[in-house]
Amino acid sequence: MTNISINSYIKFLKNIGIYSFLQDQPNNYFNKNKNKGLNTIEEIKSIKDLKSYIKNSEICNLKKTAINTVVGDGNENANIMLIGEAPGAEEDKNGKPFVGAAGILLNRMLNAIDLKREDIYITNIIPWRPPNNRTPTNDEILQCLPFVQKIIEIVKPNLILLLGATSAKAILNSNLSIAKLRGEWHEYQSINHKEKINCLVTYHPAFLLRSPNYKKESWKDLQEFQRNFQ
């Protein structure tokens, strides 16, 4: 068979949906994870191992433009979890969530309801900073959602405060606006965590810095959240 005939035949096979052929050794379509023999996220039992797993993950292109992988911070046995959107510039530099201007405001919000950062666990939907702090795309959210779901599974909080629309829509699997989601309690339940977790939605601190007129509504949310952990 000539080269032209071979090329034509290969093109024909591709057109009918054949892309691989039998050989002595199986094709390896999956890259083995670099994390201490942990090949799947289901095997992970600790935040330490999860951080290593996420750091070595290649699932999301945002990792290529970020300085650090920002997984979470705080008490890994906390009853309360806060979930934001994604790291900003300061978080990307420091490797911790909510350390910039939004973090300073968040600390004040927590103090107002008698909470300290060391008493809670804080994470984000996305562990890598999107370029120019843009909103994560739906694809990026779906790619990274298993990470935050695993964090919830490990920490096992009783209450979750969802900060901002991205966090609320991802965790609650909802297309509703934040205006429609806040003001009432929601339930989160995952496949591997059978118990339902009560969630409350409020505005992201970064949004409140840009739109301080919404702080009054956010304060109502915080007071409602406080009534359920006292």
C-alpha positions as CSV (number, residue, x, y, z in Angstrom):
1,M,0.0,0.0,0.0
2,T,1.5,3.4,-1.0
3,N,1.9,6.3,1.4
4,I,-1.0,8.1,-0.4
5,S,-3.2,5.0,0.0
6,I,-2.2,4.6,3.7
7,N,-2.9,8.3,4.4
8,S,-6.3,8.0,2.7
9,Y,-7.1,4.8,4.6
10,I,-6.2,6.5,8.0
11,K,-8.3,9.5,7.1
12,F,-11.2,7.1,6.2
13,L,-10.9,5.3,9.6
14,K,-10.9,8.7,11.5
15,N,-14.0,9.8,9.6
16,I,-15.9,6.7,10.8
17,G,-14.8,7.2,14.4
18,I,-11.7,5.0,14.8
19,Y,-8.8,6.8,16.6
20,S,-6.8,3.9,18.1
21,F,-5.6,0.4,17.3
22,L,-4.9,-2.8,19.2
23,Q,-1.3,-3.2,20.2
24,D,0.9,-5.2,22.6
25,Q,0.6,-2.7,25.4
26,P,-2.6,-0.8,26.4
27,N,-2.8,2.9,25.6
28,N,-2.4,5.1,28.8
29,Y,-5.0,7.8,28.4
30,F,-4.7,8.9,32.1
31,N,-1.8,10.6,33.8
32,K,-1.1,9.0,37.1
33,N,-1.3,11.6,39.9
34,K,1.9,12.5,41.6
35,N,0.5,12.5,45.1
36,K,2.0,9.8,47.2
37,G,0.2,7.0,45.4
38,L,-3.2,8.7,45.6
39,N,-4.7,8.3,42.1
40,T,-8.2,9.5,42.8
41,I,-9.7,12.3,44.9
42,E,-12.0,9.7,46.5
43,E,-9.0,8.2,48.3
44,I,-8.1,11.4,50.0
45,K,-8.9,11.6,53.8
46,S,-7.1,14.8,54.9
47,I,-6.8,18.4,54.0
48,K,-3.0,18.0,53.8
49,D,-3.3,15.3,51.1
50,L,-6.0,17.2,49.3
51,K,-3.8,20.3,49.1
52,S,-1.0,18.2,47.6
53,Y,-3.5,16.6,45.2
54,I,-4.9,20.0,44.0
55,K,-1.4,21.5,43.7
56,N,-0.4,18.7,41.3
57,S,-3.7,18.7,39.4
58,E,-3.7,19.7,35.7
59,I,-7.4,19.8,35.3
60,C,-7.8,23.6,35.1
61,N,-5.8,26.0,32.9
62,L,-6.0,28.7,35.6
63,K,-3.1,27.0,37.4
64,K,-0.8,28.0,34.5
65,T,-1.2,31.7,35.2
66,A,-1.4,31.6,39.0
67,I,1.5,32.0,41.4
68,N,0.1,29.8,44.2
69,T,-2.6,27.2,44.7
70,V,-4.9,28.5,47.4
71,V,-6.9,25.7,48.9
72,G,-8.1,26.9,52.3
73,D,-7.2,28.2,55.8
74,G,-8.4,27.8,59.3
75,N,-9.7,25.1,61.6
76,E,-10.0,21.8,59.8
77,N,-12.4,20.5,62.4
78,A,-14.6,23.6,62.4
79,N,-18.4,23.5,62.6
80,I,-18.6,26.6,60.3
81,M,-17.2,27.0,56.8
82,L,-17.1,30.0,54.5
83,I,-16.8,29.6,50.8
84,G,-15.9,32.5,48.5
85,E,-15.2,32.7,44.8
86,A,-11.5,32.6,43.9
87,P,-8.1,34.1,45.1
88,G,-7.3,37.7,44.3
89,A,-3.9,39.2,43.8
90,E,-2.9,39.2,47.5
91,E,-4.2,35.8,48.0
92,D,-2.3,34.5,45.0
93,K,0.9,36.0,46.4
94,N,0.4,34.7,50.0
95,G,-1.2,31.3,49.2
96,K,-4.1,31.9,51.7
97,P,-7.7,33.0,51.1
98,F,-9.1,36.4,52.0
99,V,-5.9,38.2,53.0
100,G,-6.4,41.3,50.9
101,A,-8.8,44.2,51.3
102,A,-11.7,41.9,51.1
103,G,-10.1,39.7,53.7
104,I,-9.8,42.7,56.1
105,L,-13.5,43.4,55.6
106,L,-14.4,39.8,56.1
107,N,-12.5,39.8,59.4
108,R,-14.6,42.7,60.6
109,M,-17.7,40.9,59.5
110,L,-16.7,37.9,61.5
111,N,-15.9,39.9,64.6
112,A,-19.3,41.5,64.4
113,I,-20.9,38.1,65.0
114,D,-18.3,36.9,67.5
115,L,-16.4,34.7,65.2
116,K,-12.6,34.4,64.7
117,R,-10.8,33.0,61.7
118,E,-9.1,30.3,63.8
119,D,-12.6,29.0,64.7
120,I,-13.8,28.5,61.1
121,Y,-12.5,27.1,57.8
122,I,-12.4,29.3,54.8
123,T,-12.0,28.2,51.2
124,N,-13.0,29.2,47.6
125,I,-14.7,27.5,44.7
126,I,-11.6,28.1,42.6
127,P,-8.1,27.4,44.0
128,W,-6.3,29.5,41.4
129,R,-6.6,33.2,40.7
130,P,-8.3,34.0,37.3
131,P,-6.4,36.6,35.3
132,N,-7.2,40.2,36.2
133,N,-9.6,38.8,38.9
134,R,-12.2,38.0,36.3
135,T,-15.2,35.9,37.2
136,P,-14.5,32.2,36.7
137,T,-16.2,30.6,33.7
138,N,-18.7,27.8,34.1
139,D,-16.2,25.3,32.8
140,E,-13.6,26.4,35.4
141,I,-16.2,26.1,38.1
142,L,-17.2,22.6,37.1
143,Q,-13.5,21.6,36.8
144,C,-12.7,22.8,40.3
145,L,-16.0,21.9,42.0
146,P,-14.9,18.4,43.1
147,F,-12.1,20.1,45.2
148,V,-14.4,22.2,47.3
149,Q,-16.9,19.3,47.6
150,K,-14.0,17.2,49.0
151,I,-13.1,19.9,51.4
152,I,-16.7,20.0,52.7
153,E,-16.6,16.2,53.0
154,I,-13.4,16.3,55.1
155,V,-14.2,19.2,57.4
156,K,-17.9,18.2,57.8
157,P,-19.2,21.6,58.9
158,N,-22.7,22.1,60.4
159,L,-23.2,25.5,58.7
160,I,-21.8,27.1,55.5
161,L,-21.9,30.8,54.6
162,L,-21.7,31.2,50.9
163,L,-20.0,34.5,49.9
164,G,-21.1,35.8,46.5
165,A,-23.0,34.6,43.5
166,T,-20.3,32.2,42.2
167,S,-20.1,30.3,45.5
168,A,-23.9,30.2,45.9
169,K,-24.7,29.0,42.4
170,A,-21.9,26.4,42.4
171,I,-22.7,24.8,45.8
172,L,-26.5,25.1,45.5
173,N,-26.5,24.1,41.8
174,S,-28.7,27.1,41.1
175,N,-29.0,29.7,38.3
176,L,-30.9,32.1,40.5
177,S,-29.4,35.5,41.3
178,I,-27.9,36.2,44.7
179,A,-30.8,38.6,45.4
180,K,-33.2,35.6,45.1
181,L,-30.9,33.1,47.0
182,R,-30.2,35.2,50.0
183,G,-32.7,35.7,52.8
184,E,-33.5,32.0,53.3
185,W,-31.7,28.8,54.3
186,H,-30.7,26.2,51.8
187,E,-29.4,22.6,52.1
188,Y,-26.3,21.1,50.7
189,Q,-25.8,17.4,50.3
190,S,-23.1,15.5,48.5
191,I,-22.9,11.8,47.4
192,N,-20.2,11.0,49.9
193,H,-21.6,13.2,52.7
194,K,-25.1,12.0,53.5
195,E,-26.0,14.6,56.1
196,K,-27.5,17.8,54.9
197,I,-25.7,21.0,55.7
198,N,-27.6,24.3,56.2
199,C,-26.2,27.1,53.9
200,L,-26.9,30.8,54.0
201,V,-26.0,33.1,51.1
202,T,-24.7,36.7,51.4
203,Y,-22.7,39.2,49.4
204,H,-19.0,38.7,48.8
205,P,-16.8,41.2,50.8
206,A,-15.1,42.4,47.5
207,F,-18.6,43.3,46.2
208,L,-19.4,45.2,49.4
209,L,-16.2,47.2,49.0
210,R,-17.4,48.3,45.5
211,S,-21.0,48.7,46.6
212,P,-21.1,49.7,50.3
213,N,-24.9,50.4,50.1
214,Y,-25.4,46.6,50.3
215,K,-23.7,46.3,53.7
216,K,-27.0,46.8,55.5
217,E,-28.4,43.7,53.7
218,S,-25.3,41.8,54.4
219,W,-25.5,42.6,58.1
220,K,-29.0,41.1,58.2
221,D,-27.6,37.9,56.7
222,L,-24.8,37.8,59.3
223,Q,-27.3,38.2,62.1
224,E,-29.4,35.4,60.7
225,F,-26.3,33.2,60.4
226,Q,-25.3,34.0,64.0
227,R,-28.7,33.0,65.4
228,N,-28.1,29.5,64.1
229,F,-24.7,28.8,65.6
230,Q,-25.2,30.3,69.1
